[in-house]
Amino acid sequence: MKSRKHSQHYGSKTAEIKMTPMIDVIFLLLVFFVCTANFTPPEEILPMDASLPGSVVADVRLPDLENLDVIEIKIELDHALTWHVMDSRFTTLQEVHSLLHTIHSIRSNIPVIIESADNVSIENVIDLYDVCRRVGLLRVQFAAD
């Protein structure tokens, strides 16, 4: 069986298409785009303020953060979902967010331990975890019974 060549016939003359230069150009473009690509996630580049207009700011006295080793947050569900952060009770996650944001601005490397009651859904625990990470508290752990 004869191999086909990429050619076109123009009258009696035959014109061949050479692929080598085109492959070289595509390879060079590929190398250029890979070398100049920026693989940083956009959420680390853009500044973000997670507080919404009209949000509630918790007026809670802060404990002595210099002597505080860890932030313990307990999630409970009796009639409504409540968060207990260092002897303070909160009824909305936005209040917990503002408190954690204030604590992070004073002491950014403090660890957080999240403990949830048995009847609390995992979705509520993950929402609290997301709030901690969004604020900038990166050392988040879960309490095990």
mmCIF file of the C-alpha atoms, coordinates in Angstrom:
data_MODEL
# 
_entry.id   MODEL 
# 
loop_
_atom_site.group_PDB 
_atom_site.id 
_atom_site.type_symbol 
_atom_site.label_atom_id 
_atom_site.label_alt_id 
_atom_site.label_comp_id 
_atom_site.label_asym_id 
_atom_site.label_entity_id 
_atom_site.label_seq_id 
_atom_site.pdbx_PDB_ins_code 
_atom_site.Cartn_x 
_atom_site.Cartn_y 
_atom_site.Cartn_z 
_atom_site.occupancy 
_atom_site.B_iso_or_equiv 
_atom_site.pdbx_formal_charge 
_atom_site.auth_seq_id 
_atom_site.auth_comp_id 
_atom_site.auth_asym_id 
_atom_site.auth_atom_id 
_atom_site.pdbx_PDB_model_num 
ATOM 1   C CA . MET A 1 1   ? 0.000   0.000  0.000   1.00 0.00 ? 1   MET A CA 1 
ATOM 2   C CA . LYS A 1 2   ? 1.377   3.364  -0.921  1.00 0.00 ? 2   LYS A CA 1 
ATOM 3   C CA . SER A 1 3   ? 1.743   6.039  1.705   1.00 0.00 ? 3   SER A CA 1 
ATOM 4   C CA . ARG A 1 4   ? -0.033  9.276  1.022   1.00 0.00 ? 4   ARG A CA 1 
ATOM 5   C CA . LYS A 1 5   ? 1.819   12.539 1.010   1.00 0.00 ? 5   LYS A CA 1 
ATOM 6   C CA . HIS A 1 6   ? 0.154   15.780 1.882   1.00 0.00 ? 6   HIS A CA 1 
ATOM 7   C CA . SER A 1 7   ? 0.125   17.345 -1.491  1.00 0.00 ? 7   SER A CA 1 
ATOM 8   C CA . GLN A 1 8   ? -2.096  19.281 -3.776  1.00 0.00 ? 8   GLN A CA 1 
ATOM 9   C CA . HIS A 1 9   ? -1.975  19.160 -7.517  1.00 0.00 ? 9   HIS A CA 1 
ATOM 10  C CA . TYR A 1 10  ? -1.970  22.423 -9.408  1.00 0.00 ? 10  TYR A CA 1 
ATOM 11  C CA . GLY A 1 11  ? -1.960  21.538 -12.990 1.00 0.00 ? 11  GLY A CA 1 
ATOM 12  C CA . SER A 1 12  ? 1.132   19.460 -13.567 1.00 0.00 ? 12  SER A CA 1 
ATOM 13  C CA . LYS A 1 13  ? 3.024   20.780 -10.535 1.00 0.00 ? 13  LYS A CA 1 
ATOM 14  C CA . THR A 1 14  ? 2.800   19.216 -7.096  1.00 0.00 ? 14  THR A CA 1 
ATOM 15  C CA . ALA A 1 15  ? 2.946   21.391 -3.914  1.00 0.00 ? 15  ALA A CA 1 
ATOM 16  C CA . GLU A 1 16  ? 3.853   19.694 -0.637  1.00 0.00 ? 16  GLU A CA 1 
ATOM 17  C CA . ILE A 1 17  ? 2.902   21.083 2.778   1.00 0.00 ? 17  ILE A CA 1 
ATOM 18  C CA . LYS A 1 18  ? 5.766   20.848 5.224   1.00 0.00 ? 18  LYS A CA 1 
ATOM 19  C CA . MET A 1 19  ? 4.574   20.372 8.806   1.00 0.00 ? 19  MET A CA 1 
ATOM 20  C CA . THR A 1 20  ? 7.907   20.708 10.612  1.00 0.00 ? 20  THR A CA 1 
ATOM 21  C CA . PRO A 1 21  ? 7.982   24.548 10.820  1.00 0.00 ? 21  PRO A CA 1 
ATOM 22  C CA . MET A 1 22  ? 4.366   24.646 12.000  1.00 0.00 ? 22  MET A CA 1 
ATOM 23  C CA . ILE A 1 23  ? 5.056   22.103 14.758  1.00 0.00 ? 23  ILE A CA 1 
ATOM 24  C CA . ASP A 1 24  ? 8.115   24.102 15.826  1.00 0.00 ? 24  ASP A CA 1 
ATOM 25  C CA . VAL A 1 25  ? 6.068   27.300 16.103  1.00 0.00 ? 25  VAL A CA 1 
ATOM 26  C CA . ILE A 1 26  ? 3.311   25.571 18.098  1.00 0.00 ? 26  ILE A CA 1 
ATOM 27  C CA . PHE A 1 27  ? 5.880   24.020 20.438  1.00 0.00 ? 27  PHE A CA 1 
ATOM 28  C CA . LEU A 1 28  ? 7.548   27.399 21.011  1.00 0.00 ? 28  LEU A CA 1 
ATOM 29  C CA . LEU A 1 29  ? 4.162   29.010 21.750  1.00 0.00 ? 29  LEU A CA 1 
ATOM 30  C CA . LEU A 1 30  ? 3.340   26.219 24.184  1.00 0.00 ? 30  LEU A CA 1 
ATOM 31  C CA . VAL A 1 31  ? 6.658   26.686 26.012  1.00 0.00 ? 31  VAL A CA 1 
ATOM 32  C CA . PHE A 1 32  ? 6.109   30.451 26.113  1.00 0.00 ? 32  PHE A CA 1 
ATOM 33  C CA . PHE A 1 33  ? 2.615   30.189 27.635  1.00 0.00 ? 33  PHE A CA 1 
ATOM 34  C CA . VAL A 1 34  ? 3.666   27.587 30.200  1.00 0.00 ? 34  VAL A CA 1 
ATOM 35  C CA . CYS A 1 35  ? 6.634   29.699 31.306  1.00 0.00 ? 35  CYS A CA 1 
ATOM 36  C CA . THR A 1 36  ? 4.608   32.888 31.614  1.00 0.00 ? 36  THR A CA 1 
ATOM 37  C CA . ALA A 1 37  ? 1.530   31.347 33.268  1.00 0.00 ? 37  ALA A CA 1 
ATOM 38  C CA . ASN A 1 38  ? 0.718   32.345 36.820  1.00 0.00 ? 38  ASN A CA 1 
ATOM 39  C CA . PHE A 1 39  ? -0.667  29.460 38.871  1.00 0.00 ? 39  PHE A CA 1 
ATOM 40  C CA . THR A 1 40  ? -1.623  31.483 41.970  1.00 0.00 ? 40  THR A CA 1 
ATOM 41  C CA . PRO A 1 41  ? -5.310  31.075 42.865  1.00 0.00 ? 41  PRO A CA 1 
ATOM 42  C CA . PRO A 1 42  ? -7.176  34.356 42.352  1.00 0.00 ? 42  PRO A CA 1 
ATOM 43  C CA . GLU A 1 43  ? -8.660  34.399 45.864  1.00 0.00 ? 43  GLU A CA 1 
ATOM 44  C CA . GLU A 1 44  ? -5.169  34.850 47.326  1.00 0.00 ? 44  GLU A CA 1 
ATOM 45  C CA . ILE A 1 45  ? -4.497  37.827 45.081  1.00 0.00 ? 45  ILE A CA 1 
ATOM 46  C CA . LEU A 1 46  ? -7.672  39.855 45.482  1.00 0.00 ? 46  LEU A CA 1 
ATOM 47  C CA . PRO A 1 47  ? -8.421  41.450 48.853  1.00 0.00 ? 47  PRO A CA 1 
ATOM 48  C CA . MET A 1 48  ? -11.742 40.352 50.294  1.00 0.00 ? 48  MET A CA 1 
ATOM 49  C CA . ASP A 1 49  ? -13.871 41.803 53.038  1.00 0.00 ? 49  ASP A CA 1 
ATOM 50  C CA . ALA A 1 50  ? -16.378 39.158 54.075  1.00 0.00 ? 50  ALA A CA 1 
ATOM 51  C CA . SER A 1 51  ? -18.573 41.514 56.082  1.00 0.00 ? 51  SER A CA 1 
ATOM 52  C CA . LEU A 1 52  ? -21.781 42.456 54.331  1.00 0.00 ? 52  LEU A CA 1 
ATOM 53  C CA . PRO A 1 53  ? -23.528 45.834 54.573  1.00 0.00 ? 53  PRO A CA 1 
ATOM 54  C CA . GLY A 1 54  ? -25.928 45.827 57.484  1.00 0.00 ? 54  GLY A CA 1 
ATOM 55  C CA . SER A 1 55  ? -24.235 42.886 59.160  1.00 0.00 ? 55  SER A CA 1 
ATOM 56  C CA . VAL A 1 56  ? -24.333 42.527 62.914  1.00 0.00 ? 56  VAL A CA 1 
ATOM 57  C CA . VAL A 1 57  ? -21.110 43.119 64.796  1.00 0.00 ? 57  VAL A CA 1 
ATOM 58  C CA . ALA A 1 58  ? -20.833 41.346 68.107  1.00 0.00 ? 58  ALA A CA 1 
ATOM 59  C CA . ASP A 1 59  ? -20.034 43.492 71.101  1.00 0.00 ? 59  ASP A CA 1 
ATOM 60  C CA . VAL A 1 60  ? -18.122 40.973 73.159  1.00 0.00 ? 60  VAL A CA 1 
ATOM 61  C CA . ARG A 1 61  ? -15.309 41.619 75.555  1.00 0.00 ? 61  ARG A CA 1 
ATOM 62  C CA . LEU A 1 62  ? -12.126 39.969 74.369  1.00 0.00 ? 62  LEU A CA 1 
ATOM 63  C CA . PRO A 1 63  ? -10.184 37.789 76.771  1.00 0.00 ? 63  PRO A CA 1 
ATOM 64  C CA . ASP A 1 64  ? -6.509  38.294 77.428  1.00 0.00 ? 64  ASP A CA 1 
ATOM 65  C CA . LEU A 1 65  ? -5.191  37.043 74.085  1.00 0.00 ? 65  LEU A CA 1 
ATOM 66  C CA . GLU A 1 66  ? -1.570  36.984 75.168  1.00 0.00 ? 66  GLU A CA 1 
ATOM 67  C CA . ASN A 1 67  ? -2.313  34.257 77.719  1.00 0.00 ? 67  ASN A CA 1 
ATOM 68  C CA . LEU A 1 68  ? -4.811  32.429 75.520  1.00 0.00 ? 68  LEU A CA 1 
ATOM 69  C CA . ASP A 1 69  ? -3.403  29.241 73.991  1.00 0.00 ? 69  ASP A CA 1 
ATOM 70  C CA . VAL A 1 70  ? -6.342  28.083 71.887  1.00 0.00 ? 70  VAL A CA 1 
ATOM 71  C CA . ILE A 1 71  ? -9.820  29.190 70.798  1.00 0.00 ? 71  ILE A CA 1 
ATOM 72  C CA . GLU A 1 72  ? -12.448 26.574 71.580  1.00 0.00 ? 72  GLU A CA 1 
ATOM 73  C CA . ILE A 1 73  ? -15.716 26.823 69.674  1.00 0.00 ? 73  ILE A CA 1 
ATOM 74  C CA . LYS A 1 74  ? -18.621 24.564 70.608  1.00 0.00 ? 74  LYS A CA 1 
ATOM 75  C CA . ILE A 1 75  ? -21.633 24.191 68.328  1.00 0.00 ? 75  ILE A CA 1 
ATOM 76  C CA . GLU A 1 76  ? -24.893 23.110 69.930  1.00 0.00 ? 76  GLU A CA 1 
ATOM 77  C CA . LEU A 1 77  ? -28.402 22.579 68.659  1.00 0.00 ? 77  LEU A CA 1 
ATOM 78  C CA . ASP A 1 78  ? -31.195 22.800 71.255  1.00 0.00 ? 78  ASP A CA 1 
ATOM 79  C CA . HIS A 1 79  ? -34.060 24.741 69.716  1.00 0.00 ? 79  HIS A CA 1 
ATOM 80  C CA . ALA A 1 80  ? -31.740 26.800 67.545  1.00 0.00 ? 80  ALA A CA 1 
ATOM 81  C CA . LEU A 1 81  ? -28.130 26.594 66.495  1.00 0.00 ? 81  LEU A CA 1 
ATOM 82  C CA . THR A 1 82  ? -25.741 28.324 68.919  1.00 0.00 ? 82  THR A CA 1 
ATOM 83  C CA . TRP A 1 83  ? -21.988 28.808 68.995  1.00 0.00 ? 83  TRP A CA 1 
ATOM 84  C CA . HIS A 1 84  ? -20.070 29.069 72.271  1.00 0.00 ? 84  HIS A CA 1 
ATOM 85  C CA . VAL A 1 85  ? -16.740 30.842 71.894  1.00 0.00 ? 85  VAL A CA 1 
ATOM 86  C CA . MET A 1 86  ? -14.677 31.351 75.064  1.00 0.00 ? 86  MET A CA 1 
ATOM 87  C CA . ASP A 1 87  ? -17.582 31.737 77.520  1.00 0.00 ? 87  ASP A CA 1 
ATOM 88  C CA . SER A 1 88  ? -19.642 33.811 75.076  1.00 0.00 ? 88  SER A CA 1 
ATOM 89  C CA . ARG A 1 89  ? -22.819 32.576 73.372  1.00 0.00 ? 89  ARG A CA 1 
ATOM 90  C CA . PHE A 1 90  ? -23.656 33.565 69.784  1.00 0.00 ? 90  PHE A CA 1 
ATOM 91  C CA . THR A 1 91  ? -26.813 32.974 67.797  1.00 0.00 ? 91  THR A CA 1 
ATOM 92  C CA . THR A 1 92  ? -25.550 33.867 64.310  1.00 0.00 ? 92  THR A CA 1 
ATOM 93  C CA . LEU A 1 93  ? -22.482 32.809 62.408  1.00 0.00 ? 93  LEU A CA 1 
ATOM 94  C CA . GLN A 1 94  ? -21.881 36.435 61.420  1.00 0.00 ? 94  GLN A CA 1 
ATOM 95  C CA . GLU A 1 95  ? -21.306 37.320 65.084  1.00 0.00 ? 95  GLU A CA 1 
ATOM 96  C CA . VAL A 1 96  ? -18.776 34.495 65.361  1.00 0.00 ? 96  VAL A CA 1 
ATOM 97  C CA . HIS A 1 97  ? -17.128 35.759 62.171  1.00 0.00 ? 97  HIS A CA 1 
ATOM 98  C CA . SER A 1 98  ? -16.699 39.285 63.525  1.00 0.00 ? 98  SER A CA 1 
ATOM 99  C CA . LEU A 1 99  ? -15.248 37.986 66.807  1.00 0.00 ? 99  LEU A CA 1 
ATOM 100 C CA . LEU A 1 100 ? -12.801 35.682 65.012  1.00 0.00 ? 100 LEU A CA 1 
ATOM 101 C CA . HIS A 1 101 ? -11.829 38.512 62.671  1.00 0.00 ? 101 HIS A CA 1 
ATOM 102 C CA . THR A 1 102 ? -11.041 40.730 65.677  1.00 0.00 ? 102 THR A CA 1 
ATOM 103 C CA . ILE A 1 103 ? -9.037  37.966 67.340  1.00 0.00 ? 103 ILE A CA 1 
ATOM 104 C CA . HIS A 1 104 ? -7.121  37.294 64.117  1.00 0.00 ? 104 HIS A CA 1 
ATOM 105 C CA . SER A 1 105 ? -6.195  40.975 63.789  1.00 0.00 ? 105 SER A CA 1 
ATOM 106 C CA . ILE A 1 106 ? -4.621  40.808 67.261  1.00 0.00 ? 106 ILE A CA 1 
ATOM 107 C CA . ARG A 1 107 ? -3.132  37.323 67.168  1.00 0.00 ? 107 ARG A CA 1 
ATOM 108 C CA . SER A 1 108 ? -3.069  35.583 63.791  1.00 0.00 ? 108 SER A CA 1 
ATOM 109 C CA . ASN A 1 109 ? -1.413  32.260 64.619  1.00 0.00 ? 109 ASN A CA 1 
ATOM 110 C CA . ILE A 1 110 ? -3.727  31.054 67.386  1.00 0.00 ? 110 ILE A CA 1 
ATOM 111 C CA . PRO A 1 111 ? -5.170  27.550 66.876  1.00 0.00 ? 111 PRO A CA 1 
ATOM 112 C CA . VAL A 1 112 ? -8.915  26.894 66.801  1.00 0.00 ? 112 VAL A CA 1 
ATOM 113 C CA . ILE A 1 113 ? -10.616 23.729 68.064  1.00 0.00 ? 113 ILE A CA 1 
ATOM 114 C CA . ILE A 1 114 ? -14.144 23.067 66.804  1.00 0.00 ? 114 ILE A CA 1 
ATOM 115 C CA . GLU A 1 115 ? -16.336 20.781 68.905  1.00 0.00 ? 115 GLU A CA 1 
ATOM 116 C CA . SER A 1 116 ? -19.857 19.940 67.820  1.00 0.00 ? 116 SER A CA 1 
ATOM 117 C CA . ALA A 1 117 ? -22.745 18.214 69.541  1.00 0.00 ? 117 ALA A CA 1 
ATOM 118 C CA . ASP A 1 118 ? -23.989 14.914 68.152  1.00 0.00 ? 118 ASP A CA 1 
ATOM 119 C CA . ASN A 1 119 ? -27.175 16.415 66.713  1.00 0.00 ? 119 ASN A CA 1 
ATOM 120 C CA . VAL A 1 120 ? -25.384 19.184 64.749  1.00 0.00 ? 120 VAL A CA 1 
ATOM 121 C CA . SER A 1 121 ? -25.183 18.547 61.012  1.00 0.00 ? 121 SER A CA 1 
ATOM 122 C CA . ILE A 1 122 ? -21.807 18.408 59.288  1.00 0.00 ? 122 ILE A CA 1 
ATOM 123 C CA . GLU A 1 123 ? -22.884 21.323 57.073  1.00 0.00 ? 123 GLU A CA 1 
ATOM 124 C CA . ASN A 1 124 ? -22.905 23.670 60.095  1.00 0.00 ? 124 ASN A CA 1 
ATOM 125 C CA . VAL A 1 125 ? -19.469 22.444 61.168  1.00 0.00 ? 125 VAL A CA 1 
ATOM 126 C CA . ILE A 1 126 ? -18.075 23.046 57.680  1.00 0.00 ? 126 ILE A CA 1 
ATOM 127 C CA . ASP A 1 127 ? -19.629 26.531 57.598  1.00 0.00 ? 127 ASP A CA 1 
ATOM 128 C CA . LEU A 1 128 ? -17.778 27.368 60.820  1.00 0.00 ? 128 LEU A CA 1 
ATOM 129 C CA . TYR A 1 129 ? -14.561 25.880 59.408  1.00 0.00 ? 129 TYR A CA 1 
ATOM 130 C CA . ASP A 1 130 ? -14.967 28.040 56.288  1.00 0.00 ? 130 ASP A CA 1 
ATOM 131 C CA . VAL A 1 131 ? -15.447 31.140 58.448  1.00 0.00 ? 131 VAL A CA 1 
ATOM 132 C CA . CYS A 1 132 ? -12.239 30.368 60.337  1.00 0.00 ? 132 CYS A CA 1 
ATOM 133 C CA . ARG A 1 133 ? -10.292 29.919 57.096  1.00 0.00 ? 133 ARG A CA 1 
ATOM 134 C CA . ARG A 1 134 ? -11.843 33.012 55.497  1.00 0.00 ? 134 ARG A CA 1 
ATOM 135 C CA . VAL A 1 135 ? -10.811 35.123 58.486  1.00 0.00 ? 135 VAL A CA 1 
ATOM 136 C CA . GLY A 1 136 ? -7.247  33.814 58.212  1.00 0.00 ? 136 GLY A CA 1 
ATOM 137 C CA . LEU A 1 137 ? -7.102  31.355 61.098  1.00 0.00 ? 137 LEU A CA 1 
ATOM 138 C CA . LEU A 1 138 ? -5.291  28.474 59.421  1.00 0.00 ? 138 LEU A CA 1 
ATOM 139 C CA . ARG A 1 139 ? -4.697  26.157 62.390  1.00 0.00 ? 139 ARG A CA 1 
ATOM 140 C CA . VAL A 1 140 ? -8.186  24.677 62.683  1.00 0.00 ? 140 VAL A CA 1 
ATOM 141 C CA . GLN A 1 141 ? -8.704  21.295 64.344  1.00 0.00 ? 141 GLN A CA 1 
ATOM 142 C CA . PHE A 1 142 ? -11.725 19.188 65.247  1.00 0.00 ? 142 PHE A CA 1 
ATOM 143 C CA . ALA A 1 143 ? -12.348 17.766 68.708  1.00 0.00 ? 143 ALA A CA 1 
ATOM 144 C CA . ALA A 1 144 ? -12.872 14.003 68.845  1.00 0.00 ? 144 ALA A CA 1 
ATOM 145 C CA . ASP A 1 145 ? -14.985 12.325 71.494  1.00 0.00 ? 145 ASP A CA 1 
# 
